Amino acid sequence: MAKYTIAGTDIDLVKKKNQQSGMSYNEAKAFIAATTGGHGTRRYSNTDPGLIKEKLKH
């Protein structure tokens, strides 16, 4: 049984289309941060800052 909003929107159909639409906003944000770097993206990074500092010393 389909559920509809007051405006007549089929809720199940919208959910199905959302699942097929690709990355969510947060997934896209995490992907961009992990692949391009940038300001305030430390929580998405797998880079060890201490290791990079050591490499730069040599």
NULUMDREN-380743 format. One record per atom (N, C-alpha, C): residue number from 0; residue in one letter; atom name; z, x, y. Coordinates in steps of 0.1 Angstrom, whole numbers, m for minus. Atoms other than C-alpha are relative to their C-alpha. Layout:
REM residues N
<resi:NUM resn:A name:CA Z:Z X:X Y:Y>
...
REM end
This chain:
REM residues 58
<resi:0 resn:M name:N Z:0 X:8 Y:m12>
<resi:0 resn:M name:CA Z:0 X:0 Y:0>
<resi:0 resn:M name:C Z:0 X:9 Y:12>
<resi:1 resn:A name:N Z:1 X:m8 Y:m12>
<resi:1 resn:A name:CA Z:m11 X:15 Y:33>
<resi:1 resn:A name:C Z:10 X:m4 Y:11>
<resi:2 resn:K name:N Z:m9 X:3 Y:m11>
<resi:2 resn:K name:CA Z:13 X:18 Y:62>
<resi:2 resn:K name:C Z:m8 X:2 Y:13>
<resi:3 resn:Y name:N Z:7 X:m1 Y:m13>
<resi:3 resn:Y name:CA Z:0 X:12 Y:97>
<resi:3 resn:Y name:C Z:10 X:0 Y:11>
<resi:4 resn:T name:N Z:m8 X:0 Y:m12>
<resi:4 resn:T name:CA Z:14 X:18 Y:131>
<resi:4 resn:T name:C Z:m3 X:m13 Y:7>
<resi:5 resn:I name:N Z:2 X:12 Y:m8>
<resi:5 resn:I name:CA Z:16 X:m10 Y:157>
<resi:5 resn:I name:C Z:m14 X:m1 Y:5>
<resi:6 resn:A name:N Z:13 X:0 Y:m6>
<resi:6 resn:A name:CA Z:m17 X:1 Y:171>
<resi:6 resn:A name:C Z:m11 X:m1 Y:m11>
<resi:7 resn:G name:N Z:9 X:2 Y:11>
<resi:7 resn:G name:CA Z:m33 X:m2 Y:136>
<resi:7 resn:G name:C Z:m5 X:13 Y:m6>
<resi:8 resn:T name:N Z:4 X:m13 Y:6>
<resi:8 resn:T name:CA Z:m35 X:35 Y:127>
<resi:8 resn:T name:C Z:5 X:1 Y:m15>
<resi:9 resn:D name:N Z:m4 X:m2 Y:14>
<resi:9 resn:D name:CA Z:m34 X:42 Y:89>
<resi:9 resn:D name:C Z:7 X:13 Y:m1>
<resi:10 resn:I name:N Z:m9 X:m12 Y:0>
<resi:10 resn:I name:CA Z:m5 X:66 Y:86>
<resi:10 resn:I name:C Z:m4 X:10 Y:m11>
<resi:11 resn:D name:N Z:4 X:m9 Y:12>
<resi:11 resn:D name:CA Z:m15 X:79 Y:51>
<resi:11 resn:D name:C Z:m13 X:7 Y:2>
<resi:12 resn:L name:N Z:13 X:m6 Y:m3>
<resi:12 resn:L name:CA Z:m51 X:86 Y:63>
<resi:12 resn:L name:C Z:2 X:11 Y:10>
<resi:13 resn:V name:N Z:m3 X:m11 Y:m10>
<resi:13 resn:V name:CA Z:m38 X:106 Y:93>
<resi:13 resn:V name:C Z:7 X:12 Y:m7>
<resi:14 resn:K name:N Z:m7 X:m11 Y:7>
<resi:14 resn:K name:CA Z:m15 X:126 Y:70>
<resi:14 resn:K name:C Z:m10 X:8 Y:m9>
<resi:15 resn:K name:N Z:10 X:m6 Y:9>
<resi:15 resn:K name:CA Z:m44 X:133 Y:46>
<resi:15 resn:K name:C Z:m9 X:9 Y:8>
<resi:16 resn:K name:N Z:9 X:m8 Y:m8>
<resi:16 resn:K name:CA Z:m67 X:145 Y:74>
<resi:16 resn:K name:C Z:7 X:12 Y:6>
<resi:17 resn:N name:N Z:m8 X:m11 Y:m6>
<resi:17 resn:N name:CA Z:m39 X:167 Y:89>
<resi:17 resn:N name:C Z:1 X:11 Y:m11>
<resi:18 resn:Q name:N Z:m1 X:m9 Y:11>
<resi:18 resn:Q name:CA Z:m35 X:184 Y:55>
<resi:18 resn:Q name:C Z:m13 X:8 Y:m2>
<resi:19 resn:Q name:N Z:14 X:m6 Y:2>
<resi:19 resn:Q name:CA Z:m73 X:192 Y:54>
<resi:19 resn:Q name:C Z:m4 X:7 Y:13>
<resi:20 resn:S name:N Z:5 X:m5 Y:m12>
<resi:20 resn:S name:CA Z:m75 X:204 Y:90>
<resi:20 resn:S name:C Z:2 X:15 Y:3>
<resi:21 resn:G name:N Z:m2 X:m14 Y:m2>
<resi:21 resn:G name:CA Z:m64 X:240 Y:86>
<resi:21 resn:G name:C Z:14 X:3 Y:4>
<resi:22 resn:M name:N Z:m13 X:m5 Y:m3>
<resi:22 resn:M name:CA Z:m35 X:259 Y:100>
<resi:22 resn:M name:C Z:7 X:m9 Y:10>
<resi:23 resn:S name:N Z:m8 X:8 Y:m10>
<resi:23 resn:S name:CA Z:m7 X:242 Y:119>
<resi:23 resn:S name:C Z:2 X:9 Y:12>
<resi:24 resn:Y name:N Z:m2 X:m8 Y:m12>
<resi:24 resn:Y name:CA Z:2 X:254 Y:154>
<resi:24 resn:Y name:C Z:9 X:12 Y:m3>
<resi:25 resn:N name:N Z:m9 X:m11 Y:3>
<resi:25 resn:N name:CA Z:31 X:275 Y:141>
<resi:25 resn:N name:C Z:m6 X:10 Y:m10>
<resi:26 resn:E name:N Z:7 X:m9 Y:9>
<resi:26 resn:E name:CA Z:10 X:290 Y:113>
<resi:26 resn:E name:C Z:m10 X:8 Y:8>
<resi:27 resn:A name:N Z:10 X:m7 Y:m8>
<resi:27 resn:A name:CA Z:m17 X:299 Y:138>
<resi:27 resn:A name:C Z:7 X:11 Y:9>
<resi:28 resn:K name:N Z:m7 X:m9 Y:m8>
<resi:28 resn:K name:CA Z:9 X:315 Y:161>
<resi:28 resn:K name:C Z:5 X:12 Y:m8>
<resi:29 resn:A name:N Z:m5 X:m11 Y:8>
<resi:29 resn:A name:CA Z:24 X:336 Y:133>
<resi:29 resn:A name:C Z:m12 X:9 Y:m4>
<resi:30 resn:F name:N Z:12 X:m8 Y:4>
<resi:30 resn:F name:CA Z:m11 X:347 Y:121>
<resi:30 resn:F name:C Z:m5 X:8 Y:12>
<resi:31 resn:I name:N Z:4 X:m8 Y:m11>
<resi:31 resn:I name:CA Z:m21 X:358 Y:156>
<resi:31 resn:I name:C Z:10 X:11 Y:3>
<resi:32 resn:A name:N Z:m10 X:m10 Y:m3>
<resi:32 resn:A name:CA Z:11 X:376 Y:162>
<resi:32 resn:A name:C Z:0 X:11 Y:m11>
<resi:33 resn:A name:N Z:0 X:m10 Y:11>
<resi:33 resn:A name:CA Z:9 X:394 Y:128>
<resi:33 resn:A name:C Z:m13 X:8 Y:0>
<resi:34 resn:T name:N Z:12 X:m7 Y:1>
<resi:34 resn:T name:CA Z:m27 X:404 Y:132>
<resi:34 resn:T name:C Z:m5 X:7 Y:13>
<resi:35 resn:T name:N Z:4 X:m6 Y:m12>
<resi:35 resn:T name:CA Z:m30 X:412 Y:169>
<resi:35 resn:T name:C Z:11 X:7 Y:8>
<resi:36 resn:G name:N Z:m12 X:m6 Y:m8>
<resi:36 resn:G name:CA Z:5 X:422 Y:181>
<resi:36 resn:G name:C Z:1 X:m8 Y:13>
<resi:37 resn:G name:N Z:m2 X:7 Y:m13>
<resi:37 resn:G name:CA Z:16 X:412 Y:216>
<resi:37 resn:G name:C Z:14 X:m1 Y:4>
<resi:38 resn:H name:N Z:m13 X:1 Y:m5>
<resi:38 resn:H name:CA Z:46 X:405 Y:237>
<resi:38 resn:H name:C Z:8 X:m11 Y:m7>
<resi:39 resn:G name:N Z:m8 X:10 Y:6>
<resi:39 resn:G name:CA Z:75 X:387 Y:220>
<resi:39 resn:G name:C Z:m3 X:m4 Y:m14>
<resi:40 resn:T name:N Z:4 X:3 Y:14>
<resi:40 resn:T name:CA Z:61 X:389 Y:185>
<resi:40 resn:T name:C Z:7 X:8 Y:m10>
<resi:41 resn:R name:N Z:m7 X:m9 Y:9>
<resi:41 resn:R name:CA Z:86 X:412 Y:169>
<resi:41 resn:R name:C Z:4 X:m8 Y:m13>
<resi:42 resn:R name:N Z:m5 X:7 Y:12>
<resi:42 resn:R name:CA Z:99 X:385 Y:145>
<resi:42 resn:R name:C Z:m11 X:m3 Y:m10>
<resi:43 resn:Y name:N Z:11 X:1 Y:9>
<resi:43 resn:Y name:CA Z:64 X:382 Y:130>
<resi:43 resn:Y name:C Z:m5 X:13 Y:m5>
<resi:44 resn:S name:N Z:5 X:m13 Y:4>
<resi:44 resn:S name:CA Z:59 X:419 Y:126>
<resi:44 resn:S name:C Z:7 X:6 Y:m12>
<resi:45 resn:N name:N Z:m6 X:m7 Y:11>
<resi:45 resn:N name:CA Z:64 X:439 Y:95>
<resi:45 resn:N name:C Z:0 X:15 Y:2>
<resi:46 resn:T name:N Z:0 X:m14 Y:m4>
<resi:46 resn:T name:CA Z:63 X:472 Y:114>
<resi:46 resn:T name:C Z:14 X:5 Y:2>
<resi:47 resn:D name:N Z:m13 X:m6 Y:m2>
<resi:47 resn:D name:CA Z:93 X:494 Y:113>
<resi:47 resn:D name:C Z:m1 X:9 Y:13>
<resi:48 resn:P name:N Z:1 X:m8 Y:m12>
<resi:48 resn:P name:CA Z:98 X:507 Y:149>
<resi:48 resn:P name:C Z:5 X:14 Y:m1>
<resi:49 resn:G name:N Z:m6 X:m14 Y:2>
<resi:49 resn:G name:CA Z:119 X:537 Y:138>
<resi:49 resn:G name:C Z:m10 X:9 Y:m7>
<resi:50 resn:L name:N Z:10 X:m8 Y:7>
<resi:50 resn:L name:CA Z:91 X:548 Y:114>
<resi:50 resn:L name:C Z:m11 X:4 Y:9>
<resi:51 resn:I name:N Z:11 X:m3 Y:m10>
<resi:51 resn:I name:CA Z:65 X:546 Y:142>
<resi:51 resn:I name:C Z:5 X:11 Y:9>
<resi:52 resn:K name:N Z:m6 X:m11 Y:m9>
<resi:52 resn:K name:CA Z:88 X:567 Y:165>
<resi:52 resn:K name:C Z:0 X:13 Y:m6>
<resi:53 resn:E name:N Z:0 X:m12 Y:8>
<resi:53 resn:E name:CA Z:92 X:593 Y:138>
<resi:53 resn:E name:C Z:m14 X:6 Y:m1>
<resi:54 resn:K name:N Z:14 X:m4 Y:1>
<resi:54 resn:K name:CA Z:54 X:595 Y:133>
<resi:54 resn:K name:C Z:m5 X:6 Y:13>
<resi:55 resn:L name:N Z:5 X:m4 Y:m13>
<resi:55 resn:L name:CA Z:48 X:599 Y:170>
<resi:55 resn:L name:C Z:6 X:13 Y:4>
<resi:56 resn:K name:N Z:m6 X:m13 Y:m3>
<resi:56 resn:K name:CA Z:72 X:629 Y:172>
<resi:56 resn:K name:C Z:m8 X:11 Y:m6>
<resi:57 resn:H name:N Z:6 X:m11 Y:7>
<resi:57 resn:H name:CA Z:51 X:649 Y:148>
<resi:57 resn:H name:C Z:m14 X:2 Y:5>
REM end
